[in-house]
Amino acid sequence: MAVNVADLDLRGVSEGLGRRELSSVEATEAYLRRIATHDGVLRAYITVTGDTALAQAKEADTEIGRGRRRGPLHGVPIALKDLIAVAGVKMTSGSQVLADHVPARDAFITRRLKDAGAVLLGKLAMHEWAFGRPVTDGPFPTGRNPWDVRRAPAGSSSGSAVAAAAGLCAGALGSDTGGSIRGPAAMTGLVGHKPTYGLVSRSGVLALSWSLDHVGPMTRGVWDSAVMLQAIAGADPDDTSTRHATTQDYVQHLEDGARGLRLGLLKRYYVDFPGLNDEVRGAALTAFDALRKEGATIEDVDAPSLDLALAAWAPIMSEAYEYHAETIRKTPEKFREGLRTRIYLSALFTAQDVQRAQRLRARIGREVDALLSRVDALIFPGQAAPALKFEDFPTTGFAPASIRYTAPWNLLGLPAAVVPCGFSREGLPVSIQIVGRRFDDATVLRIARAYERVTDWHRRRPDPARWTL
């Protein structure tokens, strides 16, 4: 096998399989070797399902050899955040509470991926219950950033980001309640797509906050994310939030470019925010100029009520306390201190707080929808700063500068994607973010691809020689 599988994106693996230049078994074995070599430092995986993955790969090779390739994911090795159920495989949510939990049924999206012929390499590390802090110790470390192992990949889909960025899988799924796909993707140089709320089923996915949770892809390229979304999107009778799901062909118009699109730059709220890192600001503005050169029209826009978004998001996140209330009363010692603190903070919100937050949510939504009736999408920097060192993370609560760039779009349920747009002087990835109209994920991905194809940031790879402690 001449190709280095770990350097490929999902598209490269898929096309290699399609051309019969690469077998699924070869790809799977290559990822398993890389996991065995490097995951002792990177800690991306909680569970590696090597034997099952090889069996799935052999089956895929047999089908493909008979001319029965199911689609672009057939035979492609991927991995799942460890709150997505896979029948017969531990699902821990990164917590002692579920340390020995083995679900009997696949999540809806797991079934979809299996139906598409994907090979499942295992379950990926995460912040405890998608709500805890990054940790390097204990039974469930949250993973190290492959661009600098002294730094965290952010969270909570930390293992998904590490595995995809470090070439320990071809692509991964994460979940996003306040930025848990987009934050880690931005910190590791990936494309991270939070789909429209209700487009992807959460049945069989452990909850954090029912009205804010999303599940989506984390990959090295936009095409990769589009193909993964194509496989998992759609209505599921077991998840009522998907009953109005409107799917699109997420690949068909991916190469249509930015010409003729109208983009709204949220300058006051995001670009002019004093907490935005200067290097991130500069890289983002350069990226927006690239989109202009590709034919997009960009105008400054504003939604003044966005100033209230975090004040609405935080009380609604009290759903997390409701989910954990009984367990944390009975066995608080099973929760790490960082998570316990956040759950207890969630318990302080009153019913009146939540009702006010829901009214604010509706008000902000109306204002942003009005903006999106005038432009095709909104653009702004992906995160406030590059990846932090582990010791620089706040010990309690949230990093408000970081959450500002992501949580409003969970609150509104709009599709949002980050795409890499450069590197800091310290060699850390930075990104831009694109937000679109409800169920118009295809346009979000089209804009991300329009930028991606005129740059080479997505082709850069972290150096395994630096993965030492």
Stockholm file with secondary structure:
# STOCKHOLM 1.0

chainA/1-469         MAVNVADLDLRGVSEGLGRRELSSVEATEAYLRRIATHDGVLRAYITVTGDTALAQAKEADTEIGRGRRRGPLHGVPIALKDLIAVAGVKMTSGSQVLADHVPARDAFITRRLKDAGAVLLGKLAMHEWAFGRPVTDGPFPTGRNPWDVRRAPAGSSSGSAVAAAAGLCAGALGSDTGGSIRGPAAMTGLVGHKPTYGLVSRSGVLALSWSLDHVGPMTRGVWDSAVMLQAIAGADPDDTSTRHATTQDYVQHLEDGARGLRLGLLKRYYVDFPGLNDEVRGAALTAFDALRKEGATIEDVDAPSLDLALAAWAPIMSEAYEYHAETIRKTPEKFREGLRTRIYLSALFTAQDVQRAQRLRARIGREVDALLSRVDALIFPGQAAPALKFEDFPTTGFAPASIRYTAPWNLLGLPAAVVPCGFSREGLPVSIQIVGRRFDDATVLRIARAYERVTDWHRRRPDPARWTL
#=GR chainA/1-469 SS CCSCGGGCCHHHHHHHHHTTSSCHHHHHHHHHHHHHHHHHHHCCEEEECHHHHHHHHHHHHHHHHTTCCCSTTTTCEEEEETTBCCTTSCCCTTSGGGTTCCCSSCCHHHHHHHHTTCEEEEEECCSGGGTSCCCSSSSSCCCCCTTCTTBCCCSSSHHHHHHHHTTSSSCEEEEESSSTTHHHHHHHTCEEEECCTTTBCCTTBCCSCTTTCEEEEEESSHHHHHHHHHHHBSCBTTBGGGTTCCCCCTTTTTTSCSTTCEEEEEIIIIITCTTSCHHHHHHHHHHHHHHHHTTCEEEEECCGGGGGHHHHHHHHTTHHHHHHHHHHHHCGGGSCHHHHHHHHHHTTCCHHHHHHHHHHHHHHHHHHHHHHTTSSEEEEESCSSSCCBGGGSCSSSCCHHHHHTTHHHHHHTCCEEEEEEEECTTSCEEEEEEEESTTCHHHHHHHHHHHHTTCCGGGCCCCGGGCCC
#=GC SS_cons         CCSCGGGCCHHHHHHHHHTTSSCHHHHHHHHHHHHHHHHHHHCCEEEECHHHHHHHHHHHHHHHHTTCCCSTTTTCEEEEETTBCCTTSCCCTTSGGGTTCCCSSCCHHHHHHHHTTCEEEEEECCSGGGTSCCCSSSSSCCCCCTTCTTBCCCSSSHHHHHHHHTTSSSCEEEEESSSTTHHHHHHHTCEEEECCTTTBCCTTBCCSCTTTCEEEEEESSHHHHHHHHHHHBSCBTTBGGGTTCCCCCTTTTTTSCSTTCEEEEEIIIIITCTTSCHHHHHHHHHHHHHHHHTTCEEEEECCGGGGGHHHHHHHHTTHHHHHHHHHHHHCGGGSCHHHHHHHHHHTTCCHHHHHHHHHHHHHHHHHHHHHHTTSSEEEEESCSSSCCBGGGSCSSSCCHHHHHTTHHHHHHTCCEEEEEEEECTTSCEEEEEEEESTTCHHHHHHHHHHHHTTCCGGGCCCCGGGCCC
//
